[in-house]
Amino acid sequence: MPNFDLDPELEHLRKRARDVAADGVARFGRHNDSWINGFSKEFAQVMADEGWIGMGWPKQYGGQERPPIERVIVAEEMIAAGAPIAAMWFADRQMGPTLIAYGTEDQKAEYLPKMLSGETTWCIGMSEPDAGSDLAALKTAAVRDGDHWVINGQKIWTSFGEVADYCYLICRTSSDGPPHRGISEIVVAMDTPGIEVRPITDMTTNRHFCEVYFTDVRVPIENLVGVEGDAFKQTMRQLEHERGGIDRLVSNRALYDLALERADLSDPLVRQEVARLEIGYRVGRLLVYREVLRQAPAGFSAATKCFCTEHEWRVAEFVSRMLGPEATLFDEVTKGILYAPGYTIMGGTSNVMRNILGERVLGLPREPRP
């Protein structure tokens, strides 16, 4: 499969991003899956100084209206190198675009500048213990009480919950009608009384996953984003940003490059496997490009996410085989290998992605329940 040459301006941007990423790794350390495990407010400031937060946002809101491909190039170099971009990632990838699309002018004026400066970190209050990947089954409730929402409930797998300044909360403001009705999105400051955060330490010793408990948390009514009770489509659009990005392809690229240095390329079977993985990177990149250039059908980000994260799992298996016994030592490389199962779970499991493709993209009939 051929490589596609970029314009000289884009190649210059790629080189600059690669240099900044290398400097970030040298100063703040290399991190596996750096968009979710590499937390550094200092490097977020570096990204802001380079103008690499909100690259495609409208100029009227402080963005630069640069072509989407430029953001992909910068993000790929950061993540592939293991540069710690987690502190600004959710705000840049999801929360900023969502507020621009659905927020009030006051909300944009309050929240967007601090996102662009790298000052604030955001988490997403979406998944719940008894709902899994079924967003419509969520139970965390916000009840109107005068000029405030009173929020009660629990979220889980809330990345950065312990360090975030704000939570973009998906909650239920009404139980009337079908399950997908009555869902709203509310911005919640994480220092609001009544919020308890319990970090979850996974088997790699990472602690970005958190449980978040809301007990009579009072939030101003003006923190509602979009239409009360009709935010299901807003959230689905938000997930398009999450599922079709370059982070779903190159999270463990740094480990792959390390394994290539150790691989016996004189072995034809190893060369064959490397060829398959290199083809996977190229296919995945083209899928991501289609997403960011809006050439993919609606909902196709499910296919992009499914292909790319399963490719990342194959990469982890390759790294493990190439390192041999060394892969059994518990170090940063091993942690990266152990993280592989998470790729096909975060943002929706592969089974859920295939259901979305079948039902919403291909229009296949559902099998009747017995």
DOGU-178490 format. One line per field, with one value per residue (C-alpha): residue number from 1; x, y, z. Coordinates in nm, 4 decimals. Layout:
N
fidren	[NUM,...]
px	[X,...]
py	[Y,...]
pz	[Z,...]
END
This chain:
370
fidren	[1,2,3,4,5,6,7,8,9,10,11,12,13,14,15,16,17,18,19,20,21,22,23,24,25,26,27,28,29,30,31,32,33,34,35,36,37,38,39,40,41,42,43,44,45,46,47,48,49,50,51,52,53,54,55,56,57,58,59,60,61,62,63,64,65,66,67,68,69,70,71,72,73,74,75,76,77,78,79,80,81,82,83,84,85,86,87,88,89,90,91,92,93,94,95,96,97,98,99,100,101,102,103,104,105,106,107,108,109,110,111,112,113,114,115,116,117,118,119,120,121,122,123,124,125,126,127,128,129,130,131,132,133,134,135,136,137,138,139,140,141,142,143,144,145,146,147,148,149,150,151,152,153,154,155,156,157,158,159,160,161,162,163,164,165,166,167,168,169,170,171,172,173,174,175,176,177,178,179,180,181,182,183,184,185,186,187,188,189,190,191,192,193,194,195,196,197,198,199,200,201,202,203,204,205,206,207,208,209,210,211,212,213,214,215,216,217,218,219,220,221,222,223,224,225,226,227,228,229,230,231,232,233,234,235,236,237,238,239,240,241,242,243,244,245,246,247,248,249,250,251,252,253,254,255,256,257,258,259,260,261,262,263,264,265,266,267,268,269,270,271,272,273,274,275,276,277,278,279,280,281,282,283,284,285,286,287,288,289,290,291,292,293,294,295,296,297,298,299,300,301,302,303,304,305,306,307,308,309,310,311,312,313,314,315,316,317,318,319,320,321,322,323,324,325,326,327,328,329,330,331,332,333,334,335,336,337,338,339,340,341,342,343,344,345,346,347,348,349,350,351,352,353,354,355,356,357,358,359,360,361,362,363,364,365,366,367,368,369,370]
px	[0.0000,0.1508,0.2404,0.0717,0.3011,0.1893,0.2267,0.5549,0.3677,0.2210,0.5567,0.7056,0.4272,0.4921,0.8634,0.7903,0.5414,0.7935,1.0582,0.8197,0.7052,1.0646,1.1395,0.8253,0.9317,1.2794,1.1416,0.8318,0.8870,0.7528,0.4063,0.2243,-0.1112,-0.0099,-0.3436,-0.4958,-0.1991,0.0424,-0.0858,0.1221,-0.0169,0.3246,0.3141,-0.0437,0.0973,0.3564,0.0789,-0.1110,0.1975,0.2418,-0.1201,-0.2001,-0.5129,-0.8308,-0.6526,-0.9748,-1.2061,-1.3686,-1.1599,-1.4455,-1.3981,-1.0199,-0.9456,-0.7427,-0.9758,-0.6869,-0.7654,-0.8589,-0.5689,-0.3248,-0.4651,-0.4388,-0.0726,0.0152,-0.1820,-0.0273,0.3258,0.2479,0.0858,0.3266,0.6187,0.4473,0.4362,0.2065,-0.0968,-0.3675,-0.4244,-0.5644,-0.6853,-1.0534,-1.1094,-0.9503,-1.1039,-1.4583,-1.5636,-1.4561,-1.6260,-1.9371,-1.9672,-1.9090,-2.1901,-2.4451,-2.3343,-2.4585,-2.2439,-2.1877,-2.0690,-1.8309,-1.6900,-1.6416,-1.4958,-1.3264,-1.0422,-0.9130,-0.9281,-0.7238,-0.4638,-0.4215,-0.5303,-0.8297,-0.8692,-1.2063,-1.3519,-1.6649,-1.9340,-2.0905,-2.0624,-2.2410,-2.1968,-2.5313,-2.5477,-2.2208,-2.2209,-2.5967,-2.6101,-2.9894,-2.9878,-2.8146,-2.9774,-2.7753,-3.0457,-3.0565,-3.3707,-3.4617,-3.4757,-3.5223,-3.2082,-3.0145,-2.9974,-2.9627,-2.7611,-2.7498,-2.5954,-2.2727,-2.0379,-1.7564,-1.4551,-1.4372,-1.0865,-0.9130,-1.1958,-0.9382,-0.7560,-1.0214,-1.1471,-1.4805,-1.7013,-1.9126,-2.1985,-2.4505,-2.7522,-3.1272,-3.3571,-3.6764,-3.7965,-4.0937,-4.1001,-3.8544,-3.5106,-3.3182,-3.5490,-3.4970,-3.1170,-2.9335,-2.5747,-2.4586,-2.1188,-2.0207,-1.7233,-1.5390,-1.4834,-1.8592,-1.9648,-2.1132,-1.8736,-1.6606,-1.3951,-1.2475,-0.9601,-0.9504,-0.6054,-0.5974,-0.3598,-0.1038,-0.1063,-0.2564,-0.5124,-0.6853,-1.0095,-1.2300,-1.5632,-1.7445,-2.0315,-2.2768,-2.4755,-2.7103,-2.4662,-2.6093,-2.5227,-2.6561,-2.9286,-2.7255,-2.4752,-2.7171,-2.5683,-2.8129,-3.1740,-3.3017,-3.4044,-3.3019,-2.9260,-2.9032,-2.8154,-2.5667,-2.3909,-2.3882,-2.2227,-1.9706,-1.8862,-1.8116,-1.5228,-1.4077,-1.4289,-1.2841,-0.9631,-0.5967,-0.5611,-0.7489,-0.4704,-0.1334,-0.1728,0.0998,0.3020,0.6024,0.6056,0.5807,0.8869,1.0741,0.9780,1.0964,1.4424,1.4467,1.2780,1.4766,1.3841,1.5863,1.3053,1.0474,0.7613,0.8556,0.8796,0.5367,0.3898,0.5570,0.4110,0.0625,0.0986,0.2388,-0.0583,-0.2853,-0.1360,-0.1922,-0.5499,-0.6263,-0.4777,-0.6931,-1.0031,-0.9165,-0.8525,-1.1967,-1.3487,-1.1749,-1.2331,-1.6018,-1.5880,-1.7184,-2.0894,-2.2704,-2.1913,-1.8913,-1.6622,-1.7756,-1.5924,-1.2876,-1.2748,-1.3269,-1.0546,-0.7993,-0.8320,-0.8197,-0.5065,-0.3579,-0.4251,-0.2379,0.0482,0.0654,0.0804,0.3617,0.5548,0.5169,0.6504,0.9430,1.0564,1.0217,1.0960,1.1677,0.7960,0.7224,0.9152,0.6868,0.8102,0.6719,0.6843,0.4933,0.2351,0.1795,0.1292,-0.1142,-0.3171,-0.4180,-0.7571,-0.8681,-0.8417,-1.1442,-1.3490,-1.2952,-1.5402,-1.7644,-1.6769,-1.6071,-1.9333,-2.1257,-1.9413,-2.0420,-2.4037,-2.3962,-2.2555,-2.5115,-2.8171,-2.7437,-2.5000,-2.5976,-2.9617,-2.9653,-3.2758,-3.2554,-3.2933,-3.6275,-3.5998,-3.7466]
py	[0.0000,0.3349,0.6224,0.9498,1.2498,1.5626,1.9181,2.0832,2.2994,1.9905,1.8135,2.1178,2.1015,1.7300,1.7937,2.0753,1.8559,1.5706,1.8014,1.9417,1.5903,1.4717,1.7693,1.6998,1.3391,1.4496,1.7020,1.5276,1.1592,0.9126,0.7788,0.4789,0.5828,0.9393,1.0974,0.9298,0.8409,1.1269,1.4042,1.7234,2.0723,2.2053,2.0326,2.1486,2.4998,2.4113,2.2916,2.6152,2.8261,2.6418,2.7148,2.3420,2.3503,2.4365,2.4361,2.3922,2.5949,2.9114,3.2249,3.4056,3.1679,3.1895,2.9061,2.9219,2.7583,2.5492,2.2468,1.9357,1.7425,1.9702,1.8705,1.5030,1.5463,1.7174,1.4682,1.1679,1.2895,1.3645,1.0292,0.8213,0.9697,0.9297,1.3037,1.3824,1.5566,1.4187,1.7392,1.9178,1.6281,1.5916,1.9665,1.9935,1.6759,1.6859,1.9469,2.2524,2.1439,2.0393,2.3753,2.5563,2.3561,2.3587,2.5985,2.9487,3.2498,3.2993,2.9396,2.9777,3.2990,3.1371,2.7979,2.8132,3.0602,2.8469,2.5376,2.7124,2.8266,2.4731,2.5928,2.3652,1.9883,1.8263,1.4854,1.3276,1.1929,0.9356,0.5650,0.4235,0.0957,-0.0533,0.0971,-0.0098,0.0992,0.1677,0.5437,0.5475,0.3354,0.5992,0.6961,0.9894,1.2535,1.6329,1.7811,2.1463,2.3403,2.7115,2.8475,2.5242,2.1636,1.9182,1.6186,1.2712,0.9569,0.7775,0.7648,0.5188,0.4973,0.8760,0.9439,1.2372,1.2656,1.3112,1.6006,1.7600,2.1131,2.0415,1.7429,1.7401,1.5436,1.3346,1.2942,1.2424,1.5415,1.3511,0.9897,1.0444,0.8791,0.6315,0.5818,0.8080,1.0996,1.3093,1.3103,1.6402,1.7660,1.9892,2.1426,2.0709,2.2287,1.9467,2.1501,2.1757,2.0431,1.6945,1.5428,1.2482,1.1035,0.7567,0.6709,0.3163,0.1604,-0.0781,-0.3712,-0.1420,0.0789,0.3707,0.5739,0.7879,0.5836,0.7072,0.6558,0.9839,1.0165,1.3085,1.3727,1.6719,1.8607,2.2035,2.3480,2.6723,2.6187,2.8158,2.5274,2.3265,2.2744,2.2623,2.1528,2.0153,1.6531,1.6278,1.5815,1.2228,1.3407,1.5879,1.3081,1.0879,1.3706,1.4072,1.0382,1.0868,1.3111,1.0446,0.7316,0.8434,1.0122,0.9328,0.8444,0.5227,0.4140,0.5181,0.4898,0.2245,0.3302,0.4098,0.0457,-0.0736,0.1322,-0.0190,-0.3710,-0.3016,-0.2260,-0.5712,-0.7678,-1.0157,-0.8824,-1.1580,-1.3923,-1.3993,-1.4649,-1.1591,-0.9510,-1.0744,-0.9705,-0.6299,-0.5868,-0.6642,-0.4113,-0.1432,-0.1966,-0.1691,0.1669,0.2946,0.1690,0.3106,0.6469,0.6666,0.5840,0.8623,1.1060,1.0255,1.1069,1.4396,1.5459,1.4491,1.2074,0.9137,0.8290,0.9253,0.6763,0.5313,0.6357,0.3066,0.1219,0.3441,0.2891,-0.0857,-0.1341,0.0939,-0.0363,-0.3985,-0.3075,-0.1650,-0.4969,-0.6775,-0.4334,-0.5148,-0.8875,-0.8238,-0.6200,-0.8986,-1.1630,-0.9515,-0.8754,-1.2362,-1.3008,-0.9313,-0.8668,-1.0492,-0.7939,-0.5363,-0.2091,0.0698,-0.1469,-0.4273,-0.1791,-0.0699,-0.4294,-0.4963,-0.1926,-0.3496,-0.4922,-0.1418,-0.0187,-0.2156,-0.1183,0.2569,0.4643,0.1623,-0.2049,-0.3610,-0.5566,-0.2334,-0.0758,-0.3655,-0.3337,0.0373,-0.0401,-0.3075,-0.1206,0.2484,0.2515,-0.0573,-0.0612,-0.4343,-0.5724,-0.6672,-1.0321,-1.0686,-1.1570,-1.4930]
pz	[0.0000,-0.0998,0.1244,0.0435,0.0347,0.2175,0.0964,0.2044,0.4567,0.6206,0.6208,0.7926,1.0524,1.1052,1.1609,1.4058,1.5931,1.6044,1.7511,2.0127,2.1034,2.1454,2.3693,2.5706,2.6229,2.7265,2.9782,3.1121,3.0326,2.7770,2.8515,2.7116,2.5646,2.6353,2.5473,2.8516,3.0771,3.0109,3.2364,3.2395,3.2835,3.1848,2.8487,2.7984,2.8244,2.5604,2.3296,2.3896,2.3175,1.9875,1.8989,1.8948,2.1106,1.9251,1.5904,1.3941,1.6181,1.4756,1.5105,1.6818,1.9765,1.9865,1.7463,1.4295,1.1735,1.0468,0.8269,1.0278,0.8756,1.0602,1.3983,1.3016,1.2053,1.5341,1.7431,1.5699,1.6367,2.0021,2.0756,1.8679,2.0627,2.4015,2.4750,2.7732,2.6178,2.8488,3.0459,2.7394,2.5255,2.6189,2.6072,2.2645,2.1194,2.2569,2.5069,2.3090,1.9829,2.1774,2.3537,2.0242,1.8656,2.1483,2.4214,2.4932,2.4150,2.7884,2.8230,2.5312,2.6782,3.0184,2.9253,2.5858,2.6652,2.9528,2.7336,2.4665,2.7191,2.8534,3.1946,3.2521,3.2375,3.1667,3.2376,3.0906,3.3226,3.0934,3.1890,3.4928,3.6855,3.5785,3.2298,3.0647,2.7019,2.7065,2.7471,2.7475,3.0659,3.2775,3.6086,3.7430,3.7841,3.7843,3.9391,3.8987,4.2265,4.1654,3.9994,4.0412,3.9333,4.2205,4.1006,4.2528,4.1113,4.0274,3.7305,3.6629,3.4317,3.4450,3.3191,3.4940,3.7481,4.0244,3.8558,3.6332,3.6844,3.5168,3.4443,3.1303,3.2841,3.0930,3.3198,3.3277,3.3795,3.3017,3.3137,3.0833,2.7418,2.5870,2.7509,2.5127,2.5988,2.9084,2.8849,2.9350,2.9441,3.2287,3.3075,3.6680,3.8437,4.0184,4.3365,4.3934,4.7377,4.7288,4.4746,4.5857,4.3530,4.4059,4.1709,4.0336,4.0058,3.7109,3.6604,3.4961,3.8128,3.6171,3.8148,3.5554,3.5746,3.8573,4.0257,4.0832,4.3302,4.3223,4.6408,4.6333,4.4124,4.3315,3.9917,3.8386,3.5786,3.3228,3.3162,3.1016,2.7539,2.4638,2.4966,2.8252,2.7910,2.4280,2.4487,2.3248,1.9730,2.1185,2.3026,1.9929,1.8000,2.0815,2.0531,1.6838,1.7943,2.0397,1.8274,1.4951,1.6073,1.5499,1.9197,1.8429,1.6069,1.7466,2.1253,2.1434,1.8400,2.0623,2.1791,1.8194,1.7234,2.0195,1.9096,1.5549,1.6931,1.8570,1.5771,1.3682,1.0257,0.8589,0.9608,0.6781,0.9218,1.1252,0.8090,0.7070,1.0410,1.0229,0.6746,0.8050,1.0859,0.8544,0.6231,0.9277,1.0191,0.6666,0.6472,0.9906,0.8995,0.5876,0.7938,1.0384,0.7540,0.6128,0.9502,1.0002,0.6392,0.6762,0.3859,0.5907,0.6244,0.9440,1.2180,1.0360,1.3206,1.4794,1.2009,1.2365,1.6115,1.5770,1.3155,1.4793,1.8357,1.7245,1.5283,1.8498,2.0217,1.7414,1.7879,2.1593,2.0825,1.8345,2.0913,2.3466,2.1065,1.9897,2.3457,2.4574,2.8267,2.8782,2.8238,3.1491,3.3557,3.5152,3.3701,3.1520,2.8412,3.0097,3.1356,2.7775,2.6661,2.9497,2.8508,2.5185,2.6276,2.7178,2.3587,2.2423,2.5501,2.5956,2.3957,2.3342,2.2986,1.9607,1.9853,2.0386,1.7448,1.5203,1.6317,1.5469,1.2033,1.1348,1.2574,1.1969,0.9051,0.7043,0.8116,0.8796,1.0533,1.4193,1.5028,1.6815,2.0483,2.1526]
END
